[in-house]
Amino acid sequence: MNGSSFPAVSELSHLDEHGQPRMVDVGAKAVTARRARAECTVVLGEELMTQLQGDDFKTKKGSVIGTATLAGIMAAKQTSSLIPLCHPLPLDKASVHIEAAGESALRVECECATSSKTGVEMEALTGASVAALTIYDMCKAANPAIEITGLRLVEKRGGKSDFHAH
């Protein structure tokens, strides 16, 4: 370690001794229960948020919440196809929860769980981000200035260390 709680760039596990990308070898690790939650915010604007709430979050394209929820779950399941160095994981759980965050935004949370040799942080982050992108896609005609902000890991449990965001 380099004196902080984060590894030096030379200690990053996705680089080999020559600095080339590699998939981490998890073969010797034990299978353990692992869980991660990620979140982000979709800032729709007050006018669009009011309109969507009045229409029960339905648009000409269908249910914004229902479609985004399914998209996030599907994305979590496909993370290793999207992120080059992620291991394919058998997910025991992938869920997306979307709720109002004030008068102008939606909060998107994705939780994933597995019993595996590596964690599910990337699956949770991918699920939250794709759910948010789906909300954008379904609502962009009404407001192309929608912003997706604050994508972050909220919590991870299992493996050699736990993490909880403040």
Secondary structure, DSSP 4 states (H G I P E B T S, - for coil): --SSSS--GGG-TTB-TTS-B-----TTSPPEEEEEEEEEEEE--HHHHHHHHHTTTEETTEEHHHHHHHHHHHHHHTHHHHSTTPPP--EEEEEEEEEE-TTSEEEEEEEEEEEESS--HHHHHHHHHHHHHHHHHHHTTT-TT-EEEEEEEEEEESTT--EE--
